[in-house]
Amino acid sequence: MEVEKAIVYAEREGFRALELDLYRPGASPEGARPLLVYVHGGGWRVSHRSRPPRETRDWAHGFFERLTDRGFVVAAPDYRLSAEAHFPAQIDDLVEALRWLHEHAGELGVVPDRTYVWGASAGGLLGALASLVAGAPPVAGVVCWYPITDLLALDRTADDTFEA
């Protein structure tokens, strides 16, 4: 597996640069590959693009390696966390990452029509919402791994949860 870290995909005025990490299969491709965009969880307030889902951290052969072994190019973008920017900034960031990835598809060796989003927890909700944004780059599918989907059903008086 080949890894490129900290590729800047966007700069927001007054914020840090937004970066993504790119994981590619080690063997030279015989053509363009499908793209999987991994969106990390963390309750919109913690974690990092390089951290795989917690359920996979003990795997002998890691999360990113397993995906690249299956032929995917994996992009793991940052998004502004809730202490940095209010919602829906996180969706805007993910849409911008998708836009950047589609614009650079040729040099990345990926097929834009075969772009998939896989998000865990908060990342699952962001992936689902970003895929529904009008005018956003299209995705072929979204894997929403245990996302919170009904924010209105949560305890609105709680102030000690990720969702709060």
Backbone as numpy.savetxt, mean C-alpha at the origin, in Angstrom:
# Nx Ny Nz CAx CAy CAz Cx Cy Cz
15.39 -11.97 -4.58 14.54 -10.79 -4.58 15.43 -9.55 -4.58
15.06 -8.59 -5.40 15.75 -7.30 -5.44 14.88 -6.26 -4.75
15.49 -5.40 -3.94 14.74 -4.40 -3.18 15.31 -3.02 -3.44
14.43 -2.08 -3.77 14.79 -0.66 -3.87 14.00 0.06 -2.79
14.69 0.77 -1.93 14.02 1.43 -0.80 13.98 2.94 -0.99
12.96 3.52 -0.38 12.82 4.98 -0.25 12.78 5.72 -1.59
11.96 5.22 -2.51 11.74 5.90 -3.79 10.67 6.97 -3.54
10.99 8.21 -3.79 10.03 9.29 -3.56 8.99 9.27 -4.67
7.72 9.17 -4.27 6.65 9.19 -5.27 5.83 10.47 -5.19
5.94 11.23 -4.10 5.19 12.49 -3.99 5.81 13.35 -2.90
5.62 14.64 -3.05 6.02 15.58 -2.01 4.82 16.48 -1.74
4.44 16.54 -0.49 3.31 17.36 -0.07 3.85 18.58 0.66
3.38 19.74 0.30 3.83 20.98 0.95 3.64 20.87 2.46
4.70 21.11 3.20 4.63 21.09 4.65 4.75 19.72 5.28
5.00 18.68 4.48 5.10 17.32 4.99 6.39 16.69 4.49
6.72 15.58 5.07 7.87 14.79 4.60 7.57 14.25 3.21
8.61 13.90 2.50 8.42 13.25 1.20 7.76 11.90 1.43
6.89 11.53 0.51 6.25 10.22 0.58 7.04 9.25 -0.28
7.35 8.11 0.30 8.24 7.14 -0.35 7.55 5.79 -0.47
8.13 4.98 -1.34 7.70 3.59 -1.44 8.92 2.70 -1.58
8.75 1.46 -1.18 9.78 0.44 -1.38 9.28 -0.48 -2.49
10.21 -0.96 -3.29 9.87 -1.81 -4.42 10.60 -3.14 -4.27
9.85 -4.22 -4.35 10.39 -5.58 -4.25 10.14 -6.27 -5.59
11.21 -6.78 -6.18 11.10 -7.43 -7.50 11.63 -8.85 -7.42
11.06 -9.73 -8.24 11.63 -11.08 -8.31 13.09 -11.01 -8.74
13.90 -11.90 -8.21 15.33 -11.87 -8.50 15.69 -12.21 -9.92
14.94 -13.11 -10.54 15.25 -13.52 -11.91 14.79 -12.45 -12.89
15.51 -12.30 -13.96 15.11 -11.34 -15.00 13.77 -11.74 -15.58
12.85 -10.80 -15.66 11.52 -11.14 -16.17 11.53 -11.42 -17.67
10.63 -12.28 -18.07 10.42 -12.60 -19.47 9.45 -11.61 -20.10
9.04 -10.64 -19.36 8.07 -9.64 -19.80 7.59 -8.88 -18.59
6.66 -8.02 -18.81 6.14 -7.23 -17.69 5.39 -8.14 -16.72
5.44 -7.75 -15.47 4.85 -8.56 -14.39 3.65 -7.84 -13.77
2.82 -8.60 -13.05 1.73 -7.95 -12.32 2.30 -7.15 -11.14
1.59 -6.13 -10.74 1.99 -5.25 -9.65 1.05 -5.44 -8.48
1.63 -5.65 -7.31 0.85 -5.73 -6.08 1.26 -4.56 -5.19
0.32 -3.73 -4.81 0.58 -2.58 -3.95 0.15 -2.96 -2.55
1.12 -3.09 -1.64 0.84 -3.48 -0.26 0.68 -2.21 0.58
-0.47 -2.09 1.27 -0.75 -0.94 2.12 -0.76 -1.40 3.57
0.20 -0.93 4.33 0.35 -1.38 5.72 -0.80 -0.91 6.60
-1.03 -1.65 7.66 -2.01 -1.28 8.67 -1.35 -0.46 9.76
-2.01 -0.41 10.91 -1.47 0.32 12.04 -2.42 1.38 12.57
-3.71 1.21 12.29 -4.70 2.13 12.81 -4.57 3.54 12.29
-3.95 3.71 11.16 -3.73 5.02 10.53 -2.77 5.91 11.32
-2.18 5.37 12.40 -1.33 6.24 13.22 0.06 5.69 13.49
0.30 4.41 13.23 1.62 3.81 13.46 1.95 2.86 12.32
3.13 2.29 12.38 3.67 1.28 11.48 4.42 1.93 10.32
4.84 1.10 9.40 5.73 1.54 8.33 5.56 0.63 7.13
5.83 1.16 5.97 5.66 0.42 4.72 6.48 -0.86 4.67
7.60 -0.92 5.39 8.47 -2.09 5.33 8.02 -3.21 6.28
7.01 -2.94 7.10 6.53 -3.96 8.04 5.41 -4.78 7.41
5.65 -6.06 7.25 4.60 -6.92 6.69 3.48 -7.10 7.72
2.35 -7.65 7.31 1.27 -7.90 8.27 1.76 -8.75 9.44
1.26 -8.44 10.63 1.77 -9.11 11.83 1.62 -10.63 11.78
0.59 -11.11 11.10 0.37 -12.55 11.00 1.46 -13.25 10.19
2.22 -12.50 9.44 3.22 -13.10 8.55 4.66 -12.90 9.03
4.84 -12.19 10.12 6.20 -11.81 10.54 7.05 -12.99 11.00
6.43 -14.09 11.36 7.18 -15.27 11.80 7.42 -16.27 10.67
6.95 -15.97 9.49 7.15 -16.89 8.38 8.64 -17.04 8.10
9.08 -18.29 7.92 10.49 -18.53 7.60 10.86 -17.86 6.28
9.97 -17.96 5.33 10.16 -17.28 4.04 9.18 -16.12 4.08
9.67 -14.89 4.16 8.87 -13.72 4.46 7.77 -13.35 3.48
6.93 -12.45 3.92 5.78 -11.95 3.18 6.17 -11.44 1.79
7.12 -10.50 1.74 7.51 -9.90 0.46 8.18 -10.93 -0.45
8.97 -11.82 0.13 9.63 -12.87 -0.65 8.63 -13.82 -1.28
7.61 -14.19 -0.51 6.60 -15.11 -1.05 5.86 -14.49 -2.23
5.58 -13.20 -2.14 4.87 -12.54 -3.24 5.75 -12.40 -4.48
7.01 -12.04 -4.29 7.90 -11.93 -5.45 8.21 -13.31 -6.03
8.26 -14.34 -5.18 8.45 -15.70 -5.69 7.30 -16.12 -6.60
6.13 -15.54 -6.41 4.96 -15.86 -7.24 4.91 -14.99 -8.49
5.93 -14.13 -8.67 6.02 -13.36 -9.90 5.55 -11.93 -9.81
5.12 -11.49 -8.64 4.66 -10.10 -8.48 5.82 -9.15 -8.25
5.68 -7.94 -8.77 6.48 -6.82 -8.30 5.62 -6.20 -7.21
6.21 -5.98 -6.05 5.45 -5.45 -4.91 5.93 -4.04 -4.61
4.98 -3.11 -4.53 5.28 -1.74 -4.11 4.62 -1.53 -2.76
5.37 -0.99 -1.81 4.84 -0.71 -0.47 4.98 0.79 -0.22
3.91 1.57 -0.43 4.01 3.02 -0.26 3.73 3.48 1.17
4.34 4.61 1.52 3.98 5.36 2.71 2.67 6.06 2.47
2.04 6.45 3.54 0.96 7.44 3.50 1.07 8.25 4.78
0.56 9.46 4.74 0.63 10.30 5.94 -0.25 9.69 7.02
0.31 9.56 8.20 -0.41 8.99 9.33 -1.33 10.05 9.94
-2.22 9.61 10.81 -3.27 10.51 11.32 -2.72 11.69 12.12
-1.55 11.57 12.73 -0.97 12.70 13.45 -0.35 13.72 12.50
-0.15 13.32 11.24 0.45 14.21 10.24 -0.60 14.94 9.41
-1.69 14.25 9.10 -2.70 14.83 8.21 -4.04 14.15 8.48
-5.09 14.93 8.38 -6.43 14.42 8.62 -6.94 13.64 7.41
-7.78 12.67 7.69 -8.49 11.93 6.67 -9.27 12.91 5.80
-9.28 12.79 4.50 -8.90 11.68 3.63 -7.51 11.80 3.00
-6.60 12.49 3.66 -5.24 12.64 3.11 -4.60 11.29 2.81
-4.89 10.29 3.62 -4.31 8.96 3.43 -4.78 8.34 2.11
-6.04 8.56 1.77 -6.55 8.06 0.49 -5.87 8.82 -0.66
-5.76 10.13 -0.50 -5.09 10.93 -1.53 -3.68 10.43 -1.78
-2.97 10.08 -0.69 -1.60 9.60 -0.83 -1.54 8.27 -1.56
-2.45 7.37 -1.24 -2.46 6.07 -1.92 -2.83 6.23 -3.40
-3.78 7.09 -3.71 -4.12 7.35 -5.11 -2.91 7.92 -5.84
-2.19 8.82 -5.19 -0.99 9.39 -5.81 0.07 8.32 -6.04
0.22 7.39 -5.10 1.16 6.27 -5.28 0.75 5.43 -6.49
-0.53 5.12 -6.60 -1.02 4.35 -7.76 -0.75 5.11 -9.06
-1.00 6.40 -9.04 -0.76 7.22 -10.23 0.73 7.16 -10.62
1.61 7.33 -9.64 3.05 7.30 -9.90 3.46 5.92 -10.44
2.96 4.87 -9.84 3.30 3.51 -10.28 2.82 3.26 -11.71
1.64 3.72 -12.06 1.13 3.55 -13.43 1.97 4.36 -14.42
2.33 5.59 -14.04 3.13 6.44 -14.93 4.52 5.85 -15.17
5.05 5.10 -14.22 6.40 4.53 -14.33 6.37 3.03 -14.60
5.22 2.52 -15.05 5.06 1.08 -15.25 6.12 0.49 -16.17
6.43 1.17 -17.26 7.41 0.65 -18.21 8.78 0.43 -17.60
9.27 1.44 -16.89 10.60 1.30 -16.28 10.59 0.37 -15.08
9.42 0.16 -14.47 9.31 -0.77 -13.34 9.10 -2.20 -13.79
8.76 -2.37 -15.07 8.53 -3.72 -15.60 7.22 -4.33 -15.16
6.17 -3.49 -15.02 4.88 -3.99 -14.58 3.80 -3.67 -15.61
2.70 -4.41 -15.53 1.56 -4.21 -16.40 0.51 -3.42 -15.62
0.23 -2.18 -15.99 -0.73 -1.37 -15.23 -2.11 -2.02 -15.10
-2.54 -2.74 -16.15 -3.85 -3.40 -16.10 -3.89 -4.57 -15.13
-2.73 -4.97 -14.64 -2.66 -6.07 -13.67 -2.13 -5.53 -12.33
-2.70 -4.42 -11.90 -2.36 -3.83 -10.61 -3.39 -4.27 -9.59
-2.90 -4.79 -8.46 -3.75 -5.24 -7.37 -3.31 -4.52 -6.10
-4.25 -4.27 -5.21 -3.95 -3.65 -3.93 -4.24 -4.66 -2.84
-3.31 -4.81 -1.90 -3.50 -5.69 -0.74 -3.23 -4.86 0.49
-4.28 -4.62 1.28 -4.12 -3.85 2.49 -4.53 -4.65 3.70
-3.81 -4.44 4.81 -4.11 -5.11 6.06 -4.66 -4.09 7.05
-5.78 -4.43 7.68 -6.41 -3.59 8.70 -6.71 -2.20 8.14
-6.11 -1.15 8.69 -6.33 0.20 8.18 -5.95 0.28 6.70
-4.91 -0.43 6.32 -4.50 -0.46 4.92 -5.53 -1.11 4.02
-6.28 -2.08 4.55 -7.34 -2.71 3.79 -8.46 -1.73 3.47
-8.83 -0.93 4.47 -9.86 0.09 4.23 -9.35 1.13 3.24
-8.10 1.58 3.41 -7.54 2.57 2.48 -7.49 2.02 1.06
-7.09 0.77 0.92 -7.04 0.16 -0.41 -8.41 0.10 -1.06
-9.42 -0.29 -0.28 -10.78 -0.36 -0.80 -11.27 1.02 -1.21
-11.06 2.02 -0.34 -11.53 3.37 -0.64 -10.80 3.98 -1.84
-9.49 3.79 -1.91 -8.72 4.35 -3.02 -9.15 3.75 -4.34
-9.52 2.48 -4.33 -9.94 1.83 -5.58 -11.28 2.36 -6.08
-12.02 3.07 -5.23 -13.32 3.61 -5.60 -13.28 5.09 -5.96
-12.12 5.73 -5.85 -12.01 7.15 -6.13 -12.17 7.40 -7.63
-13.09 8.29 -7.97 -13.29 8.64 -9.38 -12.02 9.25 -9.94
-11.61 8.79 -11.09 -10.41 9.32 -11.74 -9.11 8.72 -11.25
-9.16 7.84 -10.26 -7.94 7.18 -9.78 -7.51 6.13 -10.79
-6.22 5.81 -10.82 -5.79 4.73 -11.70 -6.54 3.45 -11.36
-7.01 2.73 -12.36 -7.80 1.53 -12.08 -6.94 0.40 -11.52
-7.57 -0.42 -10.70 -6.91 -1.62 -10.19 -7.75 -2.82 -10.58
-7.10 -3.95 -10.75 -7.78 -5.17 -11.17 -8.46 -5.87 -10.01
-8.01 -5.57 -8.79 -8.61 -6.21 -7.63 -8.01 -5.65 -6.35
-8.75 -5.86 -5.26 -8.30 -5.40 -3.95 -8.48 -6.53 -2.95
-7.44 -6.82 -2.19 -7.52 -7.77 -1.08 -7.59 -6.94 0.19
-8.71 -7.02 0.87 -8.91 -6.28 2.13 -8.78 -7.27 3.27
-7.63 -7.26 3.91 -7.35 -8.20 4.98 -7.79 -7.57 6.29
-8.83 -8.07 6.89 -9.44 -7.65 8.15 -9.54 -6.13 8.34
-10.14 -5.43 7.36 -10.29 -3.99 7.52 -11.47 -3.65 8.43
-11.41 -2.49 9.02 -12.58 -1.93 9.68 -13.39 -1.29 8.56
-14.65 -1.66 8.46 -15.44 -1.13 7.35 -16.66 -0.34 7.80
-17.04 -0.46 9.07 -18.21 0.27 9.55 -17.80 1.16 10.72
-17.22 2.30 10.38 -16.73 3.21 11.43 -17.88 3.75 12.28
-19.07 3.83 11.73 -20.20 4.35 12.49 -20.65 3.39 13.59
-20.30 2.11 13.47 -20.68 1.13 14.47 -19.74 1.13 15.68
-18.65 1.86 15.59 -17.68 1.89 16.69 -18.15 2.81 17.80
-17.59 2.62 18.98 -17.90 3.44 20.14 -17.34 4.85 19.92
-18.22 5.80 19.74 -17.79 7.17 19.44 -17.24 7.90 20.65
-17.46 7.35 21.85 -16.93 8.01 23.05 -15.54 7.49 23.42
-15.12 6.41 22.80 -13.80 5.85 23.10 -12.71 6.78 22.60
-11.67 6.95 23.39 -10.55 7.76 22.95 -9.23 7.03 23.10
-9.30 5.73 23.34 -8.10 4.95 23.57 -7.92 3.82 22.55
-8.52 3.97 21.38 -8.40 2.94 20.35 -7.75 3.53 19.11
-7.24 2.66 18.24 -6.69 3.14 16.97 -7.74 3.91 16.18
-8.95 3.37 16.16 -10.00 3.99 15.36 -10.36 5.38 15.86
-10.33 5.56 17.19 -10.65 6.88 17.76 -9.65 7.91 17.25
